[in-house]
Amino acid sequence: MLSHEILIRPVVTEKNSALSEENKYVFEVHLDANKIEIGRAVAEIFNVQVKSVNVLKVPGKSRVWRR
């Protein structure tokens, strides 16, 4: 996978903006990517040295259809 295929988009929220002050950034990534691939993609695209990568899988909300 190419680096631009691994990183889909940055996640911009108020909480993540506060994390950026601590030099921590949040991205939506491809489901098949592992920590090593994510770290390499970030280092390649942004020309930075990555200290660590944390991955969290968040399931979508279940929807209830009622009348």
N, CA, C, O and CB atoms as a CASP TS submission, in Angstrom:
PFRMAT TS
TARGET T0000
AUTHOR 0000-0000-0000
METHOD Language model
MODEL 1
PARENT N/A
ATOM      1  N   MET     1       0.829  -1.180   0.000  1.00  0.00           N
ATOM      2  CA  MET     1       0.000   0.000   0.000  1.00  0.00           C
ATOM      3  C   MET     1       0.878   1.250   0.000  1.00  0.00           C
ATOM      4  O   MET     1       1.927   1.276   0.644  1.00  0.00           O
ATOM      5  CB  MET     1      -0.946  -0.005   1.208  1.00  0.00           C
ATOM      6  N   LEU     2       0.456   2.265  -0.709  1.00  0.00           N
ATOM      7  CA  LEU     2       1.175   3.529  -0.732  1.00  0.00           C
ATOM      8  C   LEU     2       0.836   4.358   0.498  1.00  0.00           C
ATOM      9  O   LEU     2      -0.194   4.147   1.137  1.00  0.00           O
ATOM     10  CB  LEU     2       0.851   4.309  -2.008  1.00  0.00           C
ATOM     11  N   SER     3       1.710   5.302   0.822  1.00  0.00           N
ATOM     12  CA  SER     3       1.517   6.127   2.019  1.00  0.00           C
ATOM     13  C   SER     3       0.215   6.919   1.960  1.00  0.00           C
ATOM     14  O   SER     3      -0.471   7.079   2.970  1.00  0.00           O
ATOM     15  CB  SER     3       2.692   7.080   2.193  1.00  0.00           C
ATOM     16  N   HIS     4      -0.117   7.411   0.776  1.00  0.00           N
ATOM     17  CA  HIS     4      -1.341   8.203   0.644  1.00  0.00           C
ATOM     18  C   HIS     4      -2.592   7.339   0.700  1.00  0.00           C
ATOM     19  O   HIS     4      -3.687   7.853   0.926  1.00  0.00           O
ATOM     20  CB  HIS     4      -1.319   8.984  -0.655  1.00  0.00           C
ATOM     21  N   GLU     5      -2.446   6.044   0.500  1.00  0.00           N
ATOM     22  CA  GLU     5      -3.582   5.137   0.641  1.00  0.00           C
ATOM     23  C   GLU     5      -3.797   4.746   2.101  1.00  0.00           C
ATOM     24  O   GLU     5      -4.922   4.448   2.502  1.00  0.00           O
ATOM     25  CB  GLU     5      -3.372   3.885  -0.214  1.00  0.00           C
ATOM     26  N   ILE     6      -2.738   4.743   2.891  1.00  0.00           N
ATOM     27  CA  ILE     6      -2.841   4.364   4.300  1.00  0.00           C
ATOM     28  C   ILE     6      -3.518   5.463   5.101  1.00  0.00           C
ATOM     29  O   ILE     6      -4.464   5.194   5.841  1.00  0.00           O
ATOM     30  CB  ILE     6      -1.454   4.064   4.883  1.00  0.00           C
ATOM     31  N   LEU     7      -3.045   6.705   4.962  1.00  0.00           N
ATOM     32  CA  LEU     7      -3.649   7.830   5.681  1.00  0.00           C
ATOM     33  C   LEU     7      -4.808   8.354   4.853  1.00  0.00           C
ATOM     34  O   LEU     7      -4.600   8.880   3.760  1.00  0.00           O
ATOM     35  CB  LEU     7      -2.603   8.962   5.961  1.00  0.00           C
ATOM     36  N   ILE     8      -6.022   8.217   5.358  1.00  0.00           N
ATOM     37  CA  ILE     8      -7.195   8.651   4.604  1.00  0.00           C
ATOM     38  C   ILE     8      -7.438  10.136   4.802  1.00  0.00           C
ATOM     39  O   ILE     8      -7.536  10.886   3.831  1.00  0.00           O
ATOM     40  CB  ILE     8      -8.432   7.852   5.022  1.00  0.00           C
ATOM     41  N   ARG     9      -7.536  10.572   6.068  1.00  0.00           N
ATOM     42  CA  ARG     9      -7.756  11.989   6.346  1.00  0.00           C
ATOM     43  C   ARG     9      -7.441  12.271   7.803  1.00  0.00           C
ATOM     44  O   ARG     9      -7.506  11.361   8.629  1.00  0.00           O
ATOM     45  CB  ARG     9      -9.207  12.404   6.012  1.00  0.00           C
ATOM     46  N   PRO    10      -7.098  13.519   8.143  1.00  0.00           N
ATOM     47  CA  PRO    10      -6.943  13.866   9.555  1.00  0.00           C
ATOM     48  C   PRO    10      -8.317  14.024  10.197  1.00  0.00           C
ATOM     49  O   PRO    10      -9.276  14.427   9.540  1.00  0.00           O
ATOM     50  CB  PRO    10      -6.111  15.166   9.718  1.00  0.00           C
ATOM     51  N   VAL    11      -8.399  13.705  11.473  1.00  0.00           N
ATOM     52  CA  VAL    11      -9.646  13.866  12.217  1.00  0.00           C
ATOM     53  C   VAL    11      -9.541  15.181  12.982  1.00  0.00           C
ATOM     54  O   VAL    11      -8.702  15.318  13.873  1.00  0.00           O
ATOM     55  CB  VAL    11      -9.912  12.644  13.191  1.00  0.00           C
ATOM     56  N   VAL    12     -10.389  16.148  12.638  1.00  0.00           N
ATOM     57  CA  VAL    12     -10.320  17.474  13.232  1.00  0.00           C
ATOM     58  C   VAL    12     -11.500  17.651  14.181  1.00  0.00           C
ATOM     59  O   VAL    12     -12.644  17.800  13.752  1.00  0.00           O
ATOM     60  CB  VAL    12     -10.315  18.579  12.138  1.00  0.00           C
ATOM     61  N   THR    13     -11.200  17.629  15.474  1.00  0.00           N
ATOM     62  CA  THR    13     -12.194  17.898  16.507  1.00  0.00           C
ATOM     63  C   THR    13     -11.547  18.797  17.550  1.00  0.00           C
ATOM     64  O   THR    13     -10.345  19.055  17.504  1.00  0.00           O
ATOM     65  CB  THR    13     -12.732  16.572  17.150  1.00  0.00           C
ATOM     66  N   GLU    14     -12.343  19.262  18.475  1.00  0.00           N
ATOM     67  CA  GLU    14     -11.808  20.129  19.514  1.00  0.00           C
ATOM     68  C   GLU    14     -10.810  19.368  20.392  1.00  0.00           C
ATOM     69  O   GLU    14      -9.771  19.906  20.774  1.00  0.00           O
ATOM     70  CB  GLU    14     -12.947  20.702  20.370  1.00  0.00           C
ATOM     71  N   LYS    15     -11.131  18.136  20.699  1.00  0.00           N
ATOM     72  CA  LYS    15     -10.244  17.317  21.526  1.00  0.00           C
ATOM     73  C   LYS    15      -8.923  17.052  20.821  1.00  0.00           C
ATOM     74  O   LYS    15      -7.862  17.103  21.444  1.00  0.00           O
ATOM     75  CB  LYS    15     -10.919  15.993  21.883  1.00  0.00           C
ATOM     76  N   ASN    16      -8.984  16.770  19.529  1.00  0.00           N
ATOM     77  CA  ASN    16      -7.763  16.500  18.770  1.00  0.00           C
ATOM     78  C   ASN    16      -6.936  17.765  18.580  1.00  0.00           C
ATOM     79  O   ASN    16      -5.712  17.690  18.474  1.00  0.00           O
ATOM     80  CB  ASN    16      -8.105  15.893  17.412  1.00  0.00           C
ATOM     81  N   SER    17      -7.583  18.922  18.536  1.00  0.00           N
ATOM     82  CA  SER    17      -6.842  20.178  18.454  1.00  0.00           C
ATOM     83  C   SER    17      -6.038  20.410  19.727  1.00  0.00           C
ATOM     84  O   SER    17      -4.925  20.933  19.673  1.00  0.00           O
ATOM     85  CB  SER    17      -7.798  21.353  18.208  1.00  0.00           C
ATOM     86  N   ALA    18      -6.599  20.022  20.871  1.00  0.00           N
ATOM     87  CA  ALA    18      -5.865  20.134  22.125  1.00  0.00           C
ATOM     88  C   ALA    18      -4.677  19.169  22.148  1.00  0.00           C
ATOM     89  O   ALA    18      -3.628  19.492  22.705  1.00  0.00           O
ATOM     90  CB  ALA    18      -6.796  19.861  23.315  1.00  0.00           C
ATOM     91  N   LEU    19      -4.837  17.998  21.552  1.00  0.00           N
ATOM     92  CA  LEU    19      -3.737  17.041  21.483  1.00  0.00           C
ATOM     93  C   LEU    19      -2.597  17.536  20.599  1.00  0.00           C
ATOM     94  O   LEU    19      -1.438  17.191  20.834  1.00  0.00           O
ATOM     95  CB  LEU    19      -4.241  15.709  20.969  1.00  0.00           C
ATOM     96  N   SER    20      -2.912  18.334  19.593  1.00  0.00           N
ATOM     97  CA  SER    20      -1.862  18.815  18.692  1.00  0.00           C
ATOM     98  C   SER    20      -0.881  19.737  19.420  1.00  0.00           C
ATOM     99  O   SER    20       0.256  19.901  18.979  1.00  0.00           O
ATOM    100  CB  SER    20      -2.485  19.550  17.499  1.00  0.00           C
ATOM    101  N   GLU    21      -1.314  20.337  20.527  1.00  0.00           N
ATOM    102  CA  GLU    21      -0.388  21.150  21.318  1.00  0.00           C
ATOM    103  C   GLU    21       0.670  20.286  21.990  1.00  0.00           C
ATOM    104  O   GLU    21       1.750  20.768  22.332  1.00  0.00           O
ATOM    105  CB  GLU    21      -1.151  21.954  22.371  1.00  0.00           C
ATOM    106  N   GLU    22       0.352  18.992  22.180  1.00  0.00           N
ATOM    107  CA  GLU    22       1.303  18.039  22.746  1.00  0.00           C
ATOM    108  C   GLU    22       2.029  17.258  21.650  1.00  0.00           C
ATOM    109  O   GLU    22       2.660  16.238  21.926  1.00  0.00           O
ATOM    110  CB  GLU    22       0.584  17.072  23.690  1.00  0.00           C
ATOM    111  N   ASN    23       1.942  17.734  20.418  1.00  0.00           N
ATOM    112  CA  ASN    23       2.541  17.081  19.246  1.00  0.00           C
ATOM    113  C   ASN    23       1.988  15.680  19.019  1.00  0.00           C
ATOM    114  O   ASN    23       2.728  14.767  18.653  1.00  0.00           O
ATOM    115  CB  ASN    23       4.052  17.011  19.403  1.00  0.00           C
ATOM    116  N   LYS    24       0.683  15.510  19.237  1.00  0.00           N
ATOM    117  CA  LYS    24      -0.011  14.256  18.962  1.00  0.00           C
ATOM    118  C   LYS    24      -1.083  14.555  17.927  1.00  0.00           C
ATOM    119  O   LYS    24      -1.809  15.543  18.038  1.00  0.00           O
ATOM    120  CB  LYS    24      -0.629  13.628  20.270  1.00  0.00           C
ATOM    121  N   TYR    25      -1.178  13.693  16.919  1.00  0.00           N
ATOM    122  CA  TYR    25      -2.092  13.946  15.810  1.00  0.00           C
ATOM    123  C   TYR    25      -2.941  12.708  15.557  1.00  0.00           C
ATOM    124  O   TYR    25      -2.510  11.583  15.808  1.00  0.00           O
ATOM    125  CB  TYR    25      -1.314  14.345  14.531  1.00  0.00           C
ATOM    126  N   VAL    26      -4.147  12.927  15.058  1.00  0.00           N
ATOM    127  CA  VAL    26      -5.115  11.853  14.869  1.00  0.00           C
ATOM    128  C   VAL    26      -5.480  11.774  13.390  1.00  0.00           C
ATOM    129  O   VAL    26      -5.807  12.782  12.763  1.00  0.00           O
ATOM    130  CB  VAL    26      -6.384  12.079  15.746  1.00  0.00           C
ATOM    131  N   PHE    27      -5.417  10.549  12.840  1.00  0.00           N
ATOM    132  CA  PHE    27      -5.746  10.322  11.442  1.00  0.00           C
ATOM    133  C   PHE    27      -6.714   9.158  11.326  1.00  0.00           C
ATOM    134  O   PHE    27      -6.691   8.234  12.139  1.00  0.00           O
ATOM    135  CB  PHE    27      -4.478  10.055  10.616  1.00  0.00           C
ATOM    136  N   GLU    28      -7.560   9.210  10.315  1.00  0.00           N
ATOM    137  CA  GLU    28      -8.335   8.037   9.923  1.00  0.00           C
ATOM    138  C   GLU    28      -7.443   7.278   8.956  1.00  0.00           C
ATOM    139  O   GLU    28      -6.910   7.855   8.008  1.00  0.00           O
ATOM    140  CB  GLU    28      -9.746   8.422   9.271  1.00  0.00           C
ATOM    141  N   VAL    29      -7.281   5.978   9.198  1.00  0.00           N
ATOM    142  CA  VAL    29      -6.374   5.182   8.384  1.00  0.00           C
ATOM    143  C   VAL    29      -7.110   3.993   7.779  1.00  0.00           C
ATOM    144  O   VAL    29      -8.226   3.668   8.183  1.00  0.00           O
ATOM    145  CB  VAL    29      -5.179   4.704   9.217  1.00  0.00           C
ATOM    146  N   HIS    30      -6.479   3.359   6.820  1.00  0.00           N
ATOM    147  CA  HIS    30      -7.027   2.186   6.153  1.00  0.00           C
ATOM    148  C   HIS    30      -7.152   1.048   7.161  1.00  0.00           C
ATOM    149  O   HIS    30      -6.276   0.873   8.007  1.00  0.00           O
ATOM    150  CB  HIS    30      -6.141   1.765   4.952  1.00  0.00           C
ATOM    151  N   LEU    31      -8.222   0.279   7.079  1.00  0.00           N
ATOM    152  CA  LEU    31      -8.481  -0.792   8.048  1.00  0.00           C
ATOM    153  C   LEU    31      -7.414  -1.877   8.053  1.00  0.00           C
ATOM    154  O   LEU    31      -7.183  -2.495   9.092  1.00  0.00           O
ATOM    155  CB  LEU    31      -9.814  -1.417   7.765  1.00  0.00           C
ATOM    156  N   ASP    32      -6.762  -2.125   6.929  1.00  0.00           N
ATOM    157  CA  ASP    32      -5.773  -3.188   6.840  1.00  0.00           C
ATOM    158  C   ASP    32      -4.367  -2.744   7.241  1.00  0.00           C
ATOM    159  O   ASP    32      -3.446  -3.561   7.245  1.00  0.00           O
ATOM    160  CB  ASP    32      -5.747  -3.728   5.446  1.00  0.00           C
ATOM    161  N   ALA    33      -4.184  -1.463   7.578  1.00  0.00           N
ATOM    162  CA  ALA    33      -2.859  -0.946   7.922  1.00  0.00           C
ATOM    163  C   ALA    33      -2.504  -1.318   9.358  1.00  0.00           C
ATOM    164  O   ALA    33      -3.362  -1.312  10.241  1.00  0.00           O
ATOM    165  CB  ALA    33      -2.806   0.587   7.735  1.00  0.00           C
ATOM    166  N   ASN    34      -1.237  -1.640   9.581  1.00  0.00           N
ATOM    167  CA  ASN    34      -0.778  -1.914  10.945  1.00  0.00           C
ATOM    168  C   ASN    34       0.049  -0.727  11.451  1.00  0.00           C
ATOM    169  O   ASN    34       0.263   0.245  10.726  1.00  0.00           O
ATOM    170  CB  ASN    34       0.059  -3.233  10.996  1.00  0.00           C
ATOM    171  N   LYS    35       0.509  -0.819  12.701  1.00  0.00           N
ATOM    172  CA  LYS    35       1.224   0.296  13.321  1.00  0.00           C
ATOM    173  C   LYS    35       2.499   0.669  12.564  1.00  0.00           C
ATOM    174  O   LYS    35       2.811   1.850  12.413  1.00  0.00           O
ATOM    175  CB  LYS    35       1.568  -0.049  14.755  1.00  0.00           C
ATOM    176  N   ILE    36       3.216  -0.317  12.099  1.00  0.00           N
ATOM    177  CA  ILE    36       4.470  -0.060  11.393  1.00  0.00           C
ATOM    178  C   ILE    36       4.204   0.697  10.097  1.00  0.00           C
ATOM    179  O   ILE    36       4.898   1.667   9.790  1.00  0.00           O
ATOM    180  CB  ILE    36       5.208  -1.381  11.099  1.00  0.00           C
ATOM    181  N   GLU    37       3.213   0.264   9.344  1.00  0.00           N
ATOM    182  CA  GLU    37       2.873   0.935   8.086  1.00  0.00           C
ATOM    183  C   GLU    37       2.375   2.354   8.334  1.00  0.00           C
ATOM    184  O   GLU    37       2.712   3.265   7.578  1.00  0.00           O
ATOM    185  CB  GLU    37       1.811   0.135   7.325  1.00  0.00           C
ATOM    186  N   ILE    38       1.585   2.554   9.374  1.00  0.00           N
ATOM    187  CA  ILE    38       1.071   3.889   9.690  1.00  0.00           C
ATOM    188  C   ILE    38       2.217   4.819  10.058  1.00  0.00           C
ATOM    189  O   ILE    38       2.264   5.959   9.596  1.00  0.00           O
ATOM    190  CB  ILE    38       0.044   3.824  10.841  1.00  0.00           C
ATOM    191  N   GLY    39       3.139   4.343  10.884  1.00  0.00           N
ATOM    192  CA  GLY    39       4.292   5.158  11.278  1.00  0.00           C
ATOM    193  C   GLY    39       5.157   5.538  10.087  1.00  0.00           C
ATOM    194  O   GLY    39       5.603   6.681   9.981  1.00  0.00           O
ATOM    195  N   ARG    40       5.394   4.595   9.199  1.00  0.00           N
ATOM    196  CA  ARG    40       6.196   4.886   8.004  1.00  0.00           C
ATOM    197  C   ARG    40       5.494   5.894   7.095  1.00  0.00           C
ATOM    198  O   ARG    40       6.141   6.771   6.522  1.00  0.00           O
ATOM    199  CB  ARG    40       6.484   3.592   7.226  1.00  0.00           C
ATOM    200  N   ALA    41       4.173   5.771   6.963  1.00  0.00           N
ATOM    201  CA  ALA    41       3.420   6.682   6.108  1.00  0.00           C
ATOM    202  C   ALA    41       3.470   8.101   6.651  1.00  0.00           C
ATOM    203  O   ALA    41       3.669   9.045   5.887  1.00  0.00           O
ATOM    204  CB  ALA    41       1.970   6.219   5.976  1.00  0.00           C
ATOM    205  N   VAL    42       3.294   8.267   7.943  1.00  0.00           N
ATOM    206  CA  VAL    42       3.349   9.603   8.559  1.00  0.00           C
ATOM    207  C   VAL    42       4.748  10.184   8.408  1.00  0.00           C
ATOM    208  O   VAL    42       4.893  11.357   8.064  1.00  0.00           O
ATOM    209  CB  VAL    42       2.949   9.541  10.061  1.00  0.00           C
ATOM    210  N   ALA    43       5.771   9.391   8.658  1.00  0.00           N
ATOM    211  CA  ALA    43       7.148   9.872   8.529  1.00  0.00           C
ATOM    212  C   ALA    43       7.462  10.283   7.099  1.00  0.00           C
ATOM    213  O   ALA    43       8.143  11.284   6.876  1.00  0.00           O
ATOM    214  CB  ALA    43       8.130   8.798   8.987  1.00  0.00           C
ATOM    215  N   GLU    44       6.974   9.523   6.134  1.00  0.00           N
ATOM    216  CA  GLU    44       7.252   9.813   4.730  1.00  0.00           C
ATOM    217  C   GLU    44       6.515  11.061   4.251  1.00  0.00           C
ATOM    218  O   GLU    44       7.098  11.895   3.557  1.00  0.00           O
ATOM    219  CB  GLU    44       6.868   8.622   3.866  1.00  0.00           C
ATOM    220  N   ILE    45       5.256  11.194   4.610  1.00  0.00           N
ATOM    221  CA  ILE    45       4.448  12.304   4.108  1.00  0.00           C
ATOM    222  C   ILE    45       4.824  13.630   4.777  1.00  0.00           C
ATOM    223  O   ILE    45       4.927  14.653   4.100  1.00  0.00           O
ATOM    224  CB  ILE    45       2.965  12.014   4.329  1.00  0.00           C
ATOM    225  N   PHE    46       5.031  13.623   6.105  1.00  0.00           N
ATOM    226  CA  PHE    46       5.242  14.867   6.844  1.00  0.00           C
ATOM    227  C   PHE    46       6.689  15.138   7.210  1.00  0.00           C
ATOM    228  O   PHE    46       6.974  16.149   7.851  1.00  0.00           O
ATOM    229  CB  PHE    46       4.430  14.849   8.082  1.00  0.00           C
ATOM    230  N   ASN    47       7.620  14.259   6.820  1.00  0.00           N
ATOM    231  CA  ASN    47       9.051  14.425   7.106  1.00  0.00           C
ATOM    232  C   ASN    47       9.309  14.660   8.592  1.00  0.00           C
ATOM    233  O   ASN    47       9.967  15.626   8.977  1.00  0.00           O
ATOM    234  CB  ASN    47       9.621  15.588   6.294  1.00  0.00           C
ATOM    235  N   VAL    48       8.779  13.761   9.418  1.00  0.00           N
ATOM    236  CA  VAL    48       8.972  13.825  10.865  1.00  0.00           C
ATOM    237  C   VAL    48       9.449  12.468  11.355  1.00  0.00           C
ATOM    238  O   VAL    48       9.360  11.465  10.646  1.00  0.00           O
ATOM    239  CB  VAL    48       7.661  14.249  11.592  1.00  0.00           C
ATOM    240  N   GLN    49       9.957  12.456  12.584  1.00  0.00           N
ATOM    241  CA  GLN    49      10.344  11.196  13.207  1.00  0.00           C
ATOM    242  C   GLN    49       9.210  10.783  14.141  1.00  0.00           C
ATOM    243  O   GLN    49       8.844  11.532  15.046  1.00  0.00           O
ATOM    244  CB  GLN    49      11.712  11.326  13.981  1.00  0.00           C
ATOM    245  N   VAL    50       8.662   9.607  13.926  1.00  0.00           N
ATOM    246  CA  VAL    50       7.523   9.122  14.699  1.00  0.00           C
ATOM    247  C   VAL    50       8.043   8.369  15.921  1.00  0.00           C
ATOM    248  O   VAL    50       8.829   7.431  15.785  1.00  0.00           O
ATOM    249  CB  VAL    50       6.601   8.208  13.829  1.00  0.00           C
ATOM    250  N   LYS    51       7.605   8.779  17.122  1.00  0.00           N
ATOM    251  CA  LYS    51       8.025   8.099  18.352  1.00  0.00           C
ATOM    252  C   LYS    51       7.180   6.862  18.617  1.00  0.00           C
ATOM    253  O   LYS    51       7.710   5.797  18.932  1.00  0.00           O
ATOM    254  CB  LYS    51       7.940   9.051  19.545  1.00  0.00           C
ATOM    255  N   SER    52       5.856   7.004  18.488  1.00  0.00           N
ATOM    256  CA  SER    52       4.988   5.859  18.737  1.00  0.00           C
ATOM    257  C   SER    52       3.677   6.041  17.974  1.00  0.00           C
ATOM    258  O   SER    52       3.308   7.142  17.567  1.00  0.00           O
ATOM    259  CB  SER    52       4.721   5.686  20.258  1.00  0.00           C
ATOM    260  N   VAL    53       2.994   4.915  17.799  1.00  0.00           N
ATOM    261  CA  VAL    53       1.709   4.906  17.095  1.00  0.00           C
ATOM    262  C   VAL    53       0.711   4.153  17.961  1.00  0.00           C
ATOM    263  O   VAL    53       0.980   3.032  18.391  1.00  0.00           O
ATOM    264  CB  VAL    53       1.832   4.250  15.667  1.00  0.00           C
ATOM    265  N   ASN    54      -0.426   4.759  18.215  1.00  0.00           N
ATOM    266  CA  ASN    54      -1.520   4.101  18.922  1.00  0.00           C
ATOM    267  C   ASN    54      -2.666   3.915  17.946  1.00  0.00           C
ATOM    268  O   ASN    54      -3.008   4.830  17.197  1.00  0.00           O
ATOM    269  CB  ASN    54      -1.973   4.921  20.173  1.00  0.00           C
ATOM    270  N   VAL    55      -3.262   2.722  17.956  1.00  0.00           N
ATOM    271  CA  VAL    55      -4.342   2.404  17.028  1.00  0.00           C
ATOM    272  C   VAL    55      -5.585   2.072  17.832  1.00  0.00           C
ATOM    273  O   VAL    55      -5.521   1.354  18.830  1.00  0.00           O
ATOM    274  CB  VAL    55      -3.955   1.225  16.089  1.00  0.00           C
ATOM    275  N   LEU    56      -6.717   2.600  17.389  1.00  0.00           N
ATOM    276  CA  LEU    56      -7.984   2.353  18.061  1.00  0.00           C
ATOM    277  C   LEU    56      -9.037   2.093  17.006  1.00  0.00           C
ATOM    278  O   LEU    56      -9.237   2.912  16.109  1.00  0.00           O
ATOM    279  CB  LEU    56      -8.389   3.545  18.972  1.00  0.00           C
ATOM    280  N   LYS    57      -9.719   0.946  17.106  1.00  0.00           N
ATOM    281  CA  LYS    57     -10.809   0.628  16.187  1.00  0.00           C
ATOM    282  C   LYS    57     -12.110   1.047  16.845  1.00  0.00           C
ATOM    283  O   LYS    57     -12.460   0.545  17.913  1.00  0.00           O
ATOM    284  CB  LYS    57     -10.827  -0.895  15.816  1.00  0.00           C
ATOM    285  N   VAL    58     -12.819   1.953  16.221  1.00  0.00           N
ATOM    286  CA  VAL    58     -14.075   2.448  16.763  1.00  0.00           C
ATOM    287  C   VAL    58     -15.211   1.934  15.893  1.00  0.00           C
ATOM    288  O   VAL    58     -15.301   2.294  14.719  1.00  0.00           O
ATOM    289  CB  VAL    58     -14.085   4.002  16.837  1.00  0.00           C
ATOM    290  N   PRO    59     -16.089   1.090  16.455  1.00  0.00           N
ATOM    291  CA  PRO    59     -17.219   0.604  15.654  1.00  0.00           C
ATOM    292  C   PRO    59     -18.231   1.717  15.434  1.00  0.00           C
ATOM    293  O   PRO    59     -18.345   2.636  16.244  1.00  0.00           O
ATOM    294  CB  PRO    59     -17.894  -0.600  16.337  1.00  0.00           C
ATOM    295  N   GLY    60     -18.961   1.625  14.338  1.00  0.00           N
ATOM    296  CA  GLY    60     -19.984   2.617  14.053  1.00  0.00           C
ATOM    297  C   GLY    60     -21.155   2.489  15.009  1.00  0.00           C
ATOM    298  O   GLY    60     -21.357   1.440  15.622  1.00  0.00           O
ATOM    299  N   LYS    61     -21.919   3.550  15.133  1.00  0.00           N
ATOM    300  CA  LYS    61     -23.084   3.529  16.009  1.00  0.00           C
ATOM    301  C   LYS    61     -24.180   2.678  15.385  1.00  0.00           C
ATOM    302  O   LYS    61     -24.397   2.711  14.173  1.00  0.00           O
ATOM    303  CB  LYS    61     -23.594   4.960  16.280  1.00  0.00           C
ATOM    304  N   SER    62     -24.862   1.920  16.223  1.00  0.00           N
ATOM    305  CA  SER    62     -25.983   1.139  15.715  1.00  0.00           C
ATOM    306  C   SER    62     -27.193   2.058  15.562  1.00  0.00           C
ATOM    307  O   SER    62     -27.420   2.938  16.392  1.00  0.00           O
ATOM    308  CB  SER    62     -26.307  -0.059  16.659  1.00  0.00           C
ATOM    309  N   ARG    63     -27.944   1.854  14.530  1.00  0.00           N
ATOM    310  CA  ARG    63     -29.096   2.715  14.243  1.00  0.00           C
ATOM    311  C   ARG    63     -30.382   1.936  14.441  1.00  0.00           C
ATOM    312  O   ARG    63     -30.495   0.774  14.050  1.00  0.00           O
ATOM    313  CB  ARG    63     -29.024   3.277  12.804  1.00  0.00           C
ATOM    314  N   VAL    64     -31.342   2.597  15.054  1.00  0.00           N
ATOM    315  CA  VAL    64     -32.638   1.983  15.302  1.00  0.00           C
ATOM    316  C   VAL    64     -33.676   2.695  14.447  1.00  0.00           C
ATOM    317  O   VAL    64     -33.803   3.918  14.497  1.00  0.00           O
ATOM    318  CB  VAL    64     -33.016   2.046  16.815  1.00  0.00           C
ATOM    319  N   TRP    65     -34.411   1.927  13.669  1.00  0.00           N
ATOM    320  CA  TRP    65     -35.443   2.505  12.819  1.00  0.00           C
ATOM    321  C   TRP    65     -36.797   2.276  13.471  1.00  0.00           C
ATOM    322  O   TRP    65     -37.196   1.134  13.700  1.00  0.00           O
ATOM    323  CB  TRP    65     -35.403   1.895  11.390  1.00  0.00           C
ATOM    324  N   ARG    66     -37.493   3.344  13.766  1.00  0.00           N
ATOM    325  CA  ARG    66     -38.818   3.249  14.397  1.00  0.00           C
ATOM    326  C   ARG    66     -39.792   4.105  13.643  1.00  0.00           C
ATOM    327  O   ARG    66     -39.420   5.021  12.909  1.00  0.00           O
ATOM    328  CB  ARG    66     -38.771   3.673  15.879  1.00  0.00           C
ATOM    329  N   ARG    67     -41.054   3.782  13.842  1.00  0.00           N
ATOM    330  CA  ARG    67     -42.103   4.594  13.235  1.00  0.00           C
ATOM    331  C   ARG    67     -42.915   5.284  14.282  1.00  0.00           C
ATOM    332  O   ARG    67     -43.849   6.016  13.955  1.00  0.00           O
ATOM    333  CB  ARG    67     -42.999   3.755  12.363  1.00  0.00           C
TER
END
